[in-house]
Amino acid sequence: MSQGIHLVEVEAWNSLDTLVRIVNTARRARLAYREVKAVLGPEGLVRVLLVAEGDDAEAAWLAAKLERLPEVYSVEHRVRQAGGELPPA
């Protein structure tokens, strides 16, 4: 099991219900969250940034689950190994 710092960025249709679904899905992953940011945009989108530490397989599971939510149209998952830098967006 490889450990790292994971950045998961999610874009979905703008709704507080969508934000709650994303957060509830994230809670099910066995990751330690360092940062969670959400922005409800004027263009009808909710953008969520999750920065978490943990197993690569758990982060990949989370990204796959988020992609299957009907309101979500974009999920980007990037990883860096402990002590490294995140790759640019």
HELIX and SHEET records of a PDB file:
HELIX    1   1 LEU A   16  ARG A   28  1                                  13    
HELIX    2   2 ASP A   56  ARG A   68  1                                  13    
SHEET    1   A 4 LEU A  31  LEU A  40  0                                        
SHEET    2   A 4 LEU A  45  ASP A  55 -1                                        
SHEET    3   A 4 GLN A   3  TRP A  13 -1                                        
SHEET    4   A 4 VAL A  72  GLN A  81 -1                                        
END                                                                             
